[in-house]
Amino acid sequence: MDLPVRILVADDERSQREVLVSSLCGEGFRAEGATGLPQALALLEQAREADDPFGVVVTDLRMPTDKEGLELLQQARHDDPLCEVVLVTAYATDDVAFRSGKARAFGFLSKPLDFEKTLITITSAAEKSKLARDHASLMELLVSGKDAFCGIVGKSAGMTDLYRLIERVAGVDSTCLILGESGTGKELVARAVHQMSARKKRPFLAINCAAIPANLIESELFGHEKGVFTGATSRRVGRFEDVSDGTLFLDEIGSMDLSLQPKLLRAVQEMEFSRVGSAETIPFRGRIVAATARDLESAVAEGEFREDLFFRLNVIVLTIPPLRQRKEDLPLLIDHFLAVGSRRHGKVFQGVSGAVLAAFEKHLWPGNVRELENSLERMMVLGDGEVLGEDLLPPTIASPGSQQGPSGDGQFQLPREGLILDDLEQNLIEQALERTGGRLDPAAKMLGISYKTLQYRVKKYRLKKENGVSSEEIVPGEGRIA
């Protein structure tokens, strides 16, 4: 059974505060009083911590000055956008109305209070707050129930397969490598592995290897001793030591500098490491989960990533499908982000129009789920209604441009559907090999890549004889496909 809406009455006049609290309780609300701003803020904080927030705050504008009333209004709305605030004032001027409206007050009441009007106003505010909370709760229940897995939203075949694999690998301590394009949610998958493992009560630490300069990342990972370099004024404990027996998530591992990779290999392989400037060996008891959007096999072929480290990380591979390959998950993802946005912005967003959904389904989503989240965030900020219409669509989605090929000005236009990077890459390789009669060396130069990279790509795409080439017929010494 739902509890009645909680109402906080803030007024430094004791008689009026107690009368209003008593009257609201008589009408079935859970009303409490506060003598001023400090007590009101304390009660609001206690209510949030108890997960029983106030739905409405009724505050006198002057306690004893209007600064306290407006500050309570602003703070209450900032901390909880779904809380409605009603101002009470003896000076119902245009200035008061302007300031209360600008600070998003539900409304204001003039002294002396008219009981009937007061009850109508507060009841309306309570109903609006309750409706918004119920909507947000229902949306969160939807996306956290059967359609979500450890915070990951989606029930397409590709995601279901991923969930099954996560469940299987979470119970072991083997190193995991998460592969996926930018914006697919690699950290969410890493957290799911951690949450489903026996280490779930231990720390989960994440570090983005691409976001830290090469000269600092070694210290960030392994720590350093005092005085080992300029600025090292004290000993620093690194992430490998901090994580204890938890999970260490190394994001964008493909961007790690070559000079640091041997030390990482030792830590992963021997389960021990040393701080920078120290000969002391420290045991590592945690689990490594790494992730990258880069093709590590190609990086190995090009000499940009150590082969032995790749094999050590590549024990268990979790591949996240891009959004363009699981568009049946779009409605669930939209509901999820609208529920989050409703709580954040203090508005109720019921959904998107049919035209918006159609545009989303045609879009290729090169930025994947992150691009969808940012697009919906933009639409929620600009929109006023409960249903987001196509007039709010970002330009890149509303006008995606040409379907294929170079445009008239020579710039390549992304297609709306069908063509992806692998298809384009394979097509270009086939054309180059056809022009060179199957010879890899000149084809590699034509494509601007190394011989080893082209050799790897030919094997990767398993080019068939009907394409004019065959990965099984590379002639040794000639670098030629027969």
Legacy VTK file of the C-alpha trace (Angstrom):
# vtk DataFile Version 3.0
C-alpha trace
ASCII
DATASET POLYDATA
POINTS 482 float
0.000 0.000 0.000
1.309 3.447 -0.923
1.993 5.772 1.992
0.385 9.242 1.989
2.538 12.029 0.540
4.921 13.635 3.050
4.607 17.407 3.380
7.092 19.703 5.117
5.791 23.007 6.471
8.545 25.555 7.154
7.422 28.671 9.032
8.977 30.617 11.897
5.496 31.562 13.159
4.629 28.729 15.523
0.848 29.146 15.535
0.486 29.183 11.749
2.927 26.272 11.326
1.127 24.074 13.836
-2.335 24.888 12.479
-1.284 24.052 8.900
0.452 20.815 9.943
-2.579 19.724 11.955
-4.962 20.557 9.098
-2.910 18.625 6.522
-2.659 15.600 8.791
-6.424 15.746 9.165
-6.714 15.556 5.384
-4.653 12.356 5.275
-1.189 13.732 4.529
1.959 13.033 6.563
2.849 16.579 7.562
5.759 17.812 9.677
6.904 21.266 10.723
10.241 23.109 10.654
11.025 26.373 12.430
13.324 27.706 9.714
15.842 26.986 6.956
18.433 24.920 8.939
15.856 22.543 10.422
14.019 22.234 7.089
17.222 21.291 5.225
18.111 18.762 7.917
14.673 17.112 7.673
14.918 16.973 3.870
18.332 15.299 4.089
17.086 12.751 6.654
14.101 11.946 4.440
16.321 11.317 1.410
18.654 9.077 3.398
15.643 7.070 4.632
14.361 6.819 1.030
11.096 8.441 2.130
11.314 11.900 0.543
8.967 14.806 1.028
6.608 15.264 -1.908
5.779 18.894 -1.096
7.492 21.684 0.820
5.276 24.560 1.994
7.478 27.423 3.128
6.963 30.931 4.347
8.876 33.293 2.092
10.166 35.401 4.978
11.838 33.473 7.822
12.604 36.229 8.891
13.714 37.431 5.427
12.676 36.209 1.968
16.248 34.976 1.442
15.598 31.899 3.585
12.346 30.993 1.825
13.847 31.272 -1.658
16.966 29.400 -0.583
14.829 26.544 0.740
12.899 26.517 -2.535
16.058 26.386 -4.625
17.799 23.791 -2.441
14.788 21.494 -2.234
14.303 21.551 -6.022
18.009 21.080 -6.648
18.334 18.053 -4.362
15.052 16.463 -5.458
13.560 17.697 -8.775
10.382 15.670 -8.113
9.621 17.629 -4.937
7.128 20.482 -5.400
7.431 23.734 -3.428
4.618 26.109 -2.463
5.548 29.594 -1.172
3.504 31.421 1.451
3.812 35.203 1.643
2.059 38.256 2.981
3.480 40.257 0.058
2.050 38.736 -3.126
3.745 41.138 -5.510
4.760 40.670 -9.138
8.365 40.389 -7.984
7.528 37.475 -5.690
5.640 35.716 -8.469
8.527 36.241 -10.890
11.175 34.951 -8.488
9.123 31.933 -7.408
8.355 31.070 -11.007
11.979 31.455 -12.049
13.011 29.094 -9.252
10.282 26.654 -10.389
7.913 26.937 -7.443
4.603 25.128 -7.894
2.783 28.285 -6.781
2.337 30.707 -3.895
-0.332 31.455 -1.308
-1.145 34.842 0.196
-1.577 35.534 3.903
-3.951 35.342 5.642
-4.409 31.837 4.298
-7.716 30.802 2.810
-8.046 27.183 3.985
-9.964 25.939 0.936
-7.537 27.518 -1.556
-4.561 26.355 0.509
-5.809 22.755 0.536
-6.506 22.771 -3.219
-3.039 24.143 -4.014
-1.151 21.753 -1.733
-3.222 18.751 -2.868
-2.504 19.589 -6.511
1.227 19.865 -5.754
1.142 16.520 -3.903
-0.646 14.802 -6.789
1.875 16.137 -9.302
4.802 14.976 -7.197
3.274 11.538 -6.618
2.510 11.097 -10.323
6.085 11.949 -11.261
7.533 9.580 -8.650
5.182 6.748 -9.614
6.103 7.162 -13.266
9.836 7.177 -12.524
9.487 4.129 -10.264
7.535 2.184 -12.858
10.070 3.005 -15.557
12.949 1.988 -13.303
11.146 -1.259 -12.445
10.697 -1.968 -16.138
14.332 -1.501 -17.039
15.724 -3.153 -13.915
13.561 -6.264 -14.189
13.378 -8.862 -16.941
14.743 -6.479 -19.577
17.950 -5.601 -17.729
20.959 -7.579 -16.589
23.123 -6.040 -13.846
22.213 -2.584 -15.121
22.685 -3.504 -18.811
19.533 -2.889 -20.841
18.602 -5.137 -23.746
17.088 -8.524 -24.537
18.141 -9.053 -28.153
19.732 -12.365 -29.110
23.245 -10.906 -29.108
22.828 -9.407 -25.640
21.234 -12.575 -24.258
24.241 -14.566 -25.442
26.499 -12.012 -23.760
24.603 -12.340 -20.457
24.983 -16.120 -20.509
28.715 -15.805 -21.071
29.068 -13.258 -18.243
27.287 -15.651 -15.872
29.670 -18.456 -16.833
32.911 -16.488 -16.509
32.009 -14.499 -13.383
32.648 -17.496 -11.156
36.261 -17.973 -12.275
39.301 -15.735 -11.844
40.592 -15.856 -15.419
41.457 -12.590 -17.110
38.648 -11.181 -19.280
38.967 -9.075 -22.413
35.903 -7.040 -23.354
35.683 -6.015 -27.003
33.263 -3.445 -28.356
33.038 -0.217 -30.263
33.158 3.097 -28.436
29.944 3.759 -26.537
28.709 0.164 -26.323
29.035 -0.022 -22.522
32.243 -1.928 -21.872
32.509 -0.675 -18.278
28.951 -1.842 -17.561
29.926 -5.331 -18.718
33.053 -5.221 -16.540
30.949 -4.211 -13.536
28.491 -7.033 -14.289
31.361 -9.554 -14.218
32.433 -8.108 -10.856
28.916 -8.006 -9.368
28.241 -11.638 -10.247
31.578 -12.860 -8.904
32.686 -13.833 -5.396
34.595 -10.518 -5.350
31.418 -8.395 -5.487
31.912 -7.063 -1.939
35.496 -6.090 -2.715
36.581 -2.920 -4.591
35.959 -2.362 -8.294
38.484 0.138 -9.642
38.470 1.451 -13.204
41.269 3.226 -15.021
41.180 4.592 -18.564
44.587 3.851 -20.066
43.973 6.340 -22.893
43.162 9.248 -20.565
46.435 9.274 -18.603
49.729 10.513 -20.118
52.283 7.785 -20.823
54.748 9.237 -18.308
52.193 9.048 -15.485
50.289 5.842 -16.087
52.995 3.569 -14.593
52.765 5.438 -11.297
48.973 5.423 -11.505
48.910 1.647 -11.913
51.755 0.493 -9.702
52.473 3.447 -7.390
55.877 5.000 -6.679
58.350 5.642 -3.893
59.153 9.055 -2.438
61.767 11.024 -4.411
61.910 8.642 -7.385
61.159 11.530 -9.750
60.529 15.265 -9.583
57.285 15.921 -7.746
57.222 12.562 -5.946
57.100 14.130 -2.487
55.667 11.029 -0.827
55.021 7.359 -1.456
52.009 6.699 -3.666
49.917 3.529 -3.667
48.825 2.505 -7.173
45.614 0.919 -8.419
47.071 -2.608 -8.403
47.670 -2.241 -4.675
44.488 -0.297 -3.968
42.193 -2.890 -5.503
43.325 -5.548 -3.007
41.405 -8.724 -3.909
38.751 -6.895 -5.940
38.510 -6.275 -9.693
40.769 -3.919 -11.649
39.234 -2.704 -14.908
41.757 -1.508 -17.498
39.759 0.376 -20.123
41.242 1.178 -23.547
44.092 -1.263 -22.950
44.965 -1.015 -26.647
46.219 2.541 -26.050
48.807 1.523 -23.456
52.358 2.587 -24.302
54.620 -0.226 -25.494
57.242 0.611 -22.852
54.788 -0.186 -20.032
53.415 -3.413 -21.473
56.224 -5.700 -20.149
55.536 -4.591 -16.565
51.812 -5.155 -17.032
52.547 -8.582 -18.513
54.553 -9.503 -15.424
51.768 -8.336 -13.114
49.164 -10.365 -15.008
51.339 -13.440 -15.526
53.248 -13.636 -12.245
50.556 -11.966 -10.097
53.101 -9.575 -8.598
54.404 -6.052 -9.218
56.733 -3.383 -7.833
56.246 0.300 -7.201
58.249 2.670 -9.393
61.639 3.135 -7.728
61.345 0.064 -5.500
62.779 -3.453 -5.697
60.130 -4.762 -3.299
57.771 -7.300 -4.861
54.099 -6.909 -3.946
51.650 -9.781 -4.559
48.585 -9.023 -6.677
45.441 -10.807 -5.508
42.875 -9.105 -7.686
41.289 -9.935 -11.032
42.072 -8.124 -14.268
39.294 -7.215 -16.680
40.520 -5.291 -19.731
38.600 -3.636 -22.554
39.311 -2.001 -25.873
37.625 -0.743 -29.007
40.825 -1.410 -30.946
41.583 -4.497 -33.037
44.379 -5.927 -30.888
45.295 -8.637 -33.391
45.936 -5.935 -35.957
47.913 -3.928 -33.388
50.046 -7.007 -32.731
50.633 -7.474 -36.476
51.738 -3.834 -36.734
54.094 -4.134 -33.756
52.068 -1.743 -31.586
50.971 -4.280 -28.978
52.921 -7.163 -27.434
51.807 -10.557 -28.656
52.522 -12.256 -25.320
50.433 -9.663 -23.444
47.619 -10.062 -25.967
47.500 -13.832 -25.414
47.613 -13.352 -21.650
44.647 -10.938 -21.751
42.756 -12.854 -24.415
41.820 -15.759 -22.123
38.067 -15.072 -22.039
36.617 -12.683 -24.626
33.298 -10.879 -24.152
32.147 -9.123 -27.316
29.443 -6.453 -27.096
27.333 -6.081 -30.261
27.039 -2.516 -31.599
23.661 -0.808 -31.342
23.074 -0.999 -35.110
23.045 -4.797 -34.779
20.465 -4.851 -31.968
17.936 -2.182 -32.883
15.147 -4.257 -31.325
16.559 -3.001 -28.014
15.900 0.643 -28.910
12.467 0.884 -27.168
13.891 -0.558 -23.938
16.890 1.764 -24.023
14.659 4.760 -24.745
12.408 3.924 -21.768
15.478 3.533 -19.554
17.027 6.881 -20.446
13.668 8.683 -20.226
13.153 7.268 -16.715
16.604 8.502 -15.673
15.935 11.892 -17.293
12.539 12.245 -15.589
14.190 11.908 -12.194
17.112 14.178 -13.078
15.121 17.017 -14.661
11.979 16.848 -12.542
9.775 16.307 -15.603
7.647 13.390 -16.734
8.714 11.943 -20.099
6.345 9.219 -21.281
8.078 8.317 -24.543
8.969 9.420 -28.068
6.745 9.900 -31.082
6.449 7.311 -33.852
8.430 9.585 -36.166
11.295 9.788 -33.661
11.363 6.008 -33.222
11.391 5.547 -37.005
14.317 7.980 -37.321
16.172 6.154 -34.542
15.649 2.813 -36.293
17.110 4.194 -39.552
20.133 5.745 -37.868
23.403 3.761 -37.817
24.441 4.918 -34.309
28.204 5.199 -34.839
28.444 6.330 -31.196
26.289 3.401 -30.057
24.364 3.533 -26.752
26.283 6.597 -25.563
25.135 8.499 -28.659
21.528 7.444 -27.990
21.787 8.587 -24.372
23.232 11.966 -25.365
20.619 12.438 -28.108
17.760 11.784 -25.693
19.353 14.021 -23.053
19.440 16.868 -25.591
15.803 16.256 -26.530
14.689 16.186 -22.880
16.471 19.460 -22.108
14.870 21.195 -25.106
11.451 19.537 -24.873
8.483 20.609 -22.771
5.925 17.892 -23.459
5.705 14.361 -22.086
6.247 12.883 -25.572
9.402 13.915 -27.430
8.652 14.850 -31.044
10.738 14.807 -34.222
11.265 18.595 -34.025
13.685 17.869 -31.165
15.833 15.373 -33.102
19.562 16.195 -33.358
20.494 17.334 -36.899
22.682 14.270 -37.495
19.657 12.027 -36.977
16.959 14.260 -38.487
19.009 14.812 -41.693
21.428 11.891 -42.021
22.474 12.792 -45.563
23.172 10.500 -48.477
22.756 6.755 -48.271
26.160 5.835 -49.633
29.369 6.784 -51.397
31.198 10.078 -51.763
29.077 13.194 -51.966
29.394 15.880 -54.617
31.953 17.779 -52.545
34.152 14.678 -52.247
33.286 13.894 -48.633
32.253 10.344 -47.784
28.731 10.098 -46.388
27.751 7.359 -43.945
24.915 5.169 -45.246
21.675 4.928 -43.325
21.786 1.179 -43.063
23.469 -1.954 -44.313
27.085 -0.908 -44.806
29.494 -1.136 -41.869
33.221 -0.608 -41.519
34.186 -4.256 -41.968
32.207 -4.471 -45.219
33.858 -1.329 -46.531
37.340 -2.515 -45.523
36.885 -5.924 -47.139
35.625 -4.328 -50.349
38.655 -2.017 -50.571
41.071 -4.912 -49.977
39.423 -6.958 -52.714
39.715 -4.047 -55.144
43.389 -3.492 -54.311
44.267 -7.185 -54.720
42.384 -7.342 -58.000
44.402 -4.410 -59.347
47.721 -5.953 -58.242
46.953 -9.451 -59.478
46.805 -10.799 -55.930
50.221 -9.455 -54.865
50.141 -8.356 -51.239
53.109 -5.993 -51.099
51.918 -3.469 -53.734
48.331 -3.859 -52.505
49.433 -2.956 -48.972
51.220 0.136 -50.274
48.147 1.098 -52.283
45.997 0.810 -49.135
48.533 2.599 -46.916
48.951 -0.286 -44.473
51.769 -2.701 -43.637
52.286 -6.067 -45.336
51.586 -7.927 -42.070
48.347 -6.010 -41.531
47.113 -6.856 -45.021
48.092 -10.494 -44.534
46.089 -10.556 -41.302
43.077 -8.886 -42.974
43.065 -11.411 -45.838
42.889 -14.225 -43.292
40.352 -12.371 -41.154
37.851 -11.941 -43.981
38.547 -15.423 -45.393
38.517 -14.084 -48.906
37.237 -16.685 -51.338
38.388 -17.612 -54.829
35.201 -16.195 -56.268
36.417 -12.806 -55.049
39.562 -13.295 -57.104
41.687 -14.055 -54.021
42.101 -16.819 -51.468
43.607 -16.595 -47.989
44.781 -20.185 -48.334
47.047 -19.503 -51.327
49.622 -16.980 -50.110
52.837 -17.837 -51.928
55.840 -17.744 -49.512
58.522 -15.288 -50.506
56.428 -13.651 -53.181
53.785 -12.098 -50.953
51.212 -13.032 -53.525
47.784 -14.622 -53.491
47.655 -17.178 -56.280
LINES 1 483
482 0 1 2 3 4 5 6 7 8 9 10 11 12 13 14 15 16 17 18 19 20 21 22 23 24 25 26 27 28 29 30 31 32 33 34 35 36 37 38 39 40 41 42 43 44 45 46 47 48 49 50 51 52 53 54 55 56 57 58 59 60 61 62 63 64 65 66 67 68 69 70 71 72 73 74 75 76 77 78 79 80 81 82 83 84 85 86 87 88 89 90 91 92 93 94 95 96 97 98 99 100 101 102 103 104 105 106 107 108 109 110 111 112 113 114 115 116 117 118 119 120 121 122 123 124 125 126 127 128 129 130 131 132 133 134 135 136 137 138 139 140 141 142 143 144 145 146 147 148 149 150 151 152 153 154 155 156 157 158 159 160 161 162 163 164 165 166 167 168 169 170 171 172 173 174 175 176 177 178 179 180 181 182 183 184 185 186 187 188 189 190 191 192 193 194 195 196 197 198 199 200 201 202 203 204 205 206 207 208 209 210 211 212 213 214 215 216 217 218 219 220 221 222 223 224 225 226 227 228 229 230 231 232 233 234 235 236 237 238 239 240 241 242 243 244 245 246 247 248 249 250 251 252 253 254 255 256 257 258 259 260 261 262 263 264 265 266 267 268 269 270 271 272 273 274 275 276 277 278 279 280 281 282 283 284 285 286 287 288 289 290 291 292 293 294 295 296 297 298 299 300 301 302 303 304 305 306 307 308 309 310 311 312 313 314 315 316 317 318 319 320 321 322 323 324 325 326 327 328 329 330 331 332 333 334 335 336 337 338 339 340 341 342 343 344 345 346 347 348 349 350 351 352 353 354 355 356 357 358 359 360 361 362 363 364 365 366 367 368 369 370 371 372 373 374 375 376 377 378 379 380 381 382 383 384 385 386 387 388 389 390 391 392 393 394 395 396 397 398 399 400 401 402 403 404 405 406 407 408 409 410 411 412 413 414 415 416 417 418 419 420 421 422 423 424 425 426 427 428 429 430 431 432 433 434 435 436 437 438 439 440 441 442 443 444 445 446 447 448 449 450 451 452 453 454 455 456 457 458 459 460 461 462 463 464 465 466 467 468 469 470 471 472 473 474 475 476 477 478 479 480 481
